[in-house]
Amino acid sequence: MTGKTHIIGGIAASLAFAQITNYEPVLLVGAGVLGAVIPDICHGGSKIGRSLPVLSKIINGLFGHRTFTHSLLFLALIAWLLSKFMPVEAISAGLLVGMISHIVLDMATKRGVKFFFPFKWTVHFPITATTGGASESLVFALLSLLTVYFGYGVLLAL
């Protein structure tokens, strides 16, 4: 999936999560957007990879793309670090929700992810979308509709 699809996915997931929690929606969604791009730090051409090129190159050299940073192990490590060093729970939750949305969206591509890294098993859904193709445009449109729906729900709850 492209960066814009990951970002709208992070927004939609964060807004949906905001409806079932008492976290501040603005913090949750802002962190969700950031979390939605973090897993692609392993790809030098990604939005975050271009922002942090040295770190991106190191991580890609060590692990490759869609392996460690797209895994359950990475999610657990980040969750643990956030529990130790992030005092604002809404930001921690948003980051994790955004990261999970990213990984789920990448599971919807033919290439899939190494979700159980360090095991080399590739995880992807039976029906996949082509990155940058018409099927991704459809995913983007559906996520946009979900963003409006869940955003409206959050507004009503305020």
Secondary structure, 3 states (H helix, E strand, C coil): CCHHHHHHHHHHHHHHHHCCCCCCHHHHHHHHHHHHHHHHHHCCCCHHHHHCHHHHHHHHHHHCCCCHHHCHHHHHHHHHHHHHHCCCHHHHHHHHHHHHHHHHHHHCECCCECCCCCCCCCECCCCCECCCCHHHHHHHHHHHHHHHHHHHHHHHHC
